[in-house]
């Protein structure tokens, strides 16, 4: 793997090296004081970011050369071993992994596992042995008998709106999930979701999509960083891009922080300006 932003040349990147390279930035105290935090895809970026002060939300996505975020409905065909090493590293650094319900269903999500290589680093940061999985769902149309809900090392969170079905909420809670209301209607408001997680001490956040949810979080101005793998593949077809939804009034501008390369894959890291 080569770091394209330095003159270091080719080197073998260990998981420790990757963890240092992708460490979350130091920020102010976590959100969680008094006040009614609002936020929606139409909220201004400044308002949304102040709502999650102290939180850092990064996304990790993969895209083919022609812009596809998946092939035949899954991201694995356009991924690589190095991409999965970074995927595991980002999880190993996070307090919580925020993911949309459709991605849970199509990718077959399981609970995050504890990994010895990150144990000392997580303990020093005051983190639990593994990140919590936080599933975003308006309908709660989820299979609560899956190990993600019944066998997690850290209880799975389900983020939903106040209008969610009480019966489905009870089913989620019976399975062992913690249901978190983060919206006044049926859906989740991104800024409130970030704030609700921060109130639980979960401030190093990672989202793995899917595209619709990532589009909502980006539009709400709560996405701080994008870790994008550019895969040297083409899929053609009409697969989704990494983010979907209404067009932003003004494009969000990001600055390139780093680029790694291996076997033609580019592992980029961008921060919101």
N, C-alpha and C positions, 0 to 999 in steps of 0.2 A: 504494500500500500504506500503510495507516494503523497506527501503533503505538497500541494501545488502552490501554497502561499508562503513557503520558505525555501531556502536553498539547501535544506537538509538532504535532499535526494531520497532514493529508495530506502525504506526501512521496514522492519517487521513491527507492526503495531500490536502490542499486547492489549488485553482488556483494561489493564491499569492505565496504559497510555491513552486509550480511547476515553476512559472515564475522566482523566485529567483534561483532555481536549474538549470534552462535552460537558464539563462541570457547569452547574447552574451559576449565574452571576449572583454576587452578593447584592441584596436589596434591603430596603428599609423593613421595619417591623411588619408582621403579617396583618392582613386585614382582619377585622373582627370587632371593631368598636361599635359604638352606638350609631344609630341612623338607619333610615330605610333605604336600602340599596336597590335601585331600579336599573334596568338595562334591557335592551332588545335589539334585534338586527337593525332597527332604525336609530338607535342611540348614537350620539356623537362619540368619537374615539376618546376625547379627553375625559368625558364623563364616565365612559366604560372603564378606562384604565384606572381612574381614581377609585372606582368602586372595588377594584381588585388590588389596591396598593399593597406591595409586599409580596405579591404572587407573580410567578413567571410561568407563562403557558407557552410551551413549544409544541409544534406539530411534527410528526415524522411520517413522510409519505414517499412513495416511489412513483416515477413517471417514465414511460417509454419515450423514445425520441420523437414520436408523433403525438405525444400528449396524453396517452392512455394511462389511467391510474390502476388498471386491472386488465386481465385477459380471461375471458370466460367467467367473469364475475369474481375472480380472486386475484390478489396481488402477487402470489407466489411465483407464477410463471415469468414475471418480469423482474424478479428479485435475484439475489446471489448469496453465496456464503458470507461474503464481506458485509453485504447489506444486513444480513441476519445478525452478524456480530455487533453492528452498530445498533440495530433494533434491540438486542439484549442489553447493551450498555445503557441506552437511554432509559429502558425500563429499570435497570439497576440503580439509576440515579434519582428516579421519580418518587414522589410521595403517593401519587395517584395517576392512573391511566384512564383518561376520559375517552369513551368510545360510544358511537351511535349504535342503536339497537339492530339496525340492518347489518352493520358490520359484524356484530356479535353473531348474528344468525348465519351469514354467508361464510365467515372465516372460521367458524367453530371455536369461539373463544373459550379458553380455560382459565382457571385462576393463575395469577402470577406466582412464580415459585421463588423461594429463597435460593440465592446462589452464594457459595462460599467466597468467591472472588470479590464480591461486593460487601460481604458481611461487616468487615472492619470499617470500611468507609461509611456504611449506613449507620452503624452504631455511633461513630464519631459525630455524625450529623444529627443524631437524635431520632433517626428513622426506625420504623419497624423492620422486620426481616424481609418484607416484600412489599411492593406497592399495592394499594387497594385498586380494584377495578371499579370505575364509576360509569355505569351504563346510562345513557341519555335516551329516554323513551317517553313519548306522549301517551301512547296507547297501552303500554305495559304488556304488549303482545310478545311475551317472552316465555321460554320453557323453563320454569323455575325448578324443574327437577334436574337440570344440568349441574355438573360439578362446579361450574362458575358460581352458582348460588348456594349449593349444599355442602361443598368441600373446600372453600377458600382458606388459605392460611390467614388472610386478613379479610374480615367481612366485606362482601361486595356491596357497593352503594348503587342505588337506582335513583336517578334524578328525573323528576317528572313535574307536571304542573298541578295546580290546586284542583283542577277539574278532572283529574284522573279517576278512573273507576275505583270506588272504595273496595269492591270485591277483589280487583286485581292487586290493589295495594296490600290487602290482608294476605293474599296468596304469596306475594313477594316476601312479606314479613314472616310468614310461617316457614318459608324456605330458609330463613336466616339472613336475608338482605336487609339493609337499612334504607328505607325510602326517604328521600330528601325532596321536599317541595321547593322548586326554584322557578316559579312562574305563577301568575295569577290565573291564566287560562289553562287549556289542555297541554300546551307545550312548555318547553324549558326556555327561559330567557338567559342568554349566555353570560351576561355580567352577573346575574344573580347566582348562576351555577358556580362561577368562579369564586364569588364571595362566600357561598355556602360551604364550599370545600375548604376555603381558607379559615372559616370559623372552626373547622374541625382539625386545624393544624396542618392541612394538606396544601402547601404553598408551592411546591416544586411539581408542576403539572405537565403531563404529556398527553397529547391526543394523537390517536392513530386513525382518525377519520370516523366514518367514511366521508366522502366528498360533500354530501349535503350538509352534514353537521359542521365540517370544517369551514364551508362557505358561510354558515350562520355565525360562527365564532369570529371569523375574519371580518365580516361585515359589521359586527358589533364592536370592533376595535379592541378585543381582549386577547388577540393572538400576538405574542411578543416575538416569536421566533419560528422559523420554518427550516427543518432539516429535510432537505429534498434529495433523494437519490435519483440521478438521471441514468436510466438503464439503456445500454446500447442495443436496444431492440425496437422493432416496429410491429404494431399489431393491426394497423388499418382499422376497419370497422368503425363502430360508433360508441366505443367504451367511454365511460365517464372520465372527465378530467379530475385532478386532485381536489378541486373545490367546485361546488355547484351552487346555484341560486341566482337571485336577481343581480344585475350588473351594479357595481358600486358607482356612486355619483362621481367620485374621483378615485383613480387607482391608488391602492395603498403602496407606499414605497418602502423597499427593504434595502439594507446594505449587506454586501457579501462579507461574511466573517471568516470563513475558511472553506477550502476545497481539498478533499482527499481523492485519490484515484487508485483503482485496482481493477485489472482485467477489463478496462474500458468503461467501468462504472465510475461515475462522478458522485461523490458524497459531499453535498454542499450544505452550508449553514448560513442562513440569512437572518438578520435582526431588523425588526421594524424600526424605521426612523421616527 
